[in-house]
Amino acid sequence: MPQEWESSDYQDALQELNLELQQNPHDVAVYYRRSELFYALENYSAGIKDLDAILQHDEQDALAYMFRGYGYGQLKNYPQAIADYSKAIELCPNYSKAYFNRGTIYNQLKQYQHAITDFNRAIILNPEYLDAYYNRGIAHNKLAQHQEAIADYTQVIRLNPDDQPAYYNRGNTYNKLKQYSQAIADYERAIALDPQDLEAYYNRANVYHKTQVYLKAIADYTHVIKHNPRHAPTHYNRGTTYLAAQYFPEAIADFTAAIRLNPNYAEAYYNRAVAYNKIKDYQKAIADHTKAIELKSDYAEAYGNLGLVYQTLGKKRQARANLQQAATLFKEQNNLALYKYVEHKLAELK
């Protein structure tokens, strides 16, 4: 975070530095101090101008390239940032932070293999470079190199056993690999280190849902909703958990809350329709399936379930029309299992 400055402090410091430069226009140390002041105030363009002045005086100043690269990075001028970090590396080939900083820019540009190459070099130069392991883990994950990412986050944890983001990100990676017990263990550690991390509760709830530990999933979703009641996906996910646990009125209440927060939430209408169907409130089920289809015209599951509701009500014409549309969409979507199921249901209507 930038240093906090009062307006008067800023003016006094700036006037003092300006006066020093008037007296000695070639004082590199003063240019560094003024650029640092500008950076602290997030005035990166002004800071870069001071670093330009330093480099005009000495074009071999690797530190000035480093600081200017940082400023360009903050301004999202990534090509210039890379050029400056590359120049710093050219001048100081063993400058581990220059490799690290350039790697973070490559991550921003989604050039993950280049990022990994730079993080590798930073780690060779500094085997305890915690941030390099952490950011290399991010790049490995982006390339779906999940085992490598886990190894990097594990190394971060070895270097700092209380590194909360490393536990959280390793948990997410275990989740992707469907290694759910390890994911839950990491989320638990992340939550113990930072009880305010709602994302850790949210993702742990998702894992509990996947592993059918529904009551724990509901508890975690409820914790998130208590602190962020306007997050529609959490209401929706808790609703799907209530639905799976066959708590249908509670599921309906959550889907309704999700729809209130996001009126275009097609999946919430669809799942509320499923819940209404379970309690045999068929007219509301029909209305919600119809709304889901209105919002998502290729919603094959909604057409299929709407057809089944009509079949339950003995309305064969409407059942046939919706099931036929579901079959067409499932075939187009290459979902052959559901396509065959719907075809079977159509055969029953004949």
JOVEN-V466757 format. One record per helix or strand of 2 or more residues. SS is the DSSP state (A for helix, B for strand). FROM is the first residue (numbers start at 1). TO is the last residue. If there is no record, write none. Layout:
BEGIN
SS:FROM:TO
SS:FROM:TO
END
This chain:
BEGIN
A:7:23
A:28:40
A:44:57
A:62:74
A:78:91
A:96:108
A:112:125
A:130:142
A:146:159
A:164:176
A:180:193
A:198:210
A:214:227
A:232:244
A:248:261
A:266:278
A:282:295
A:300:312
A:316:332
A:336:349
END
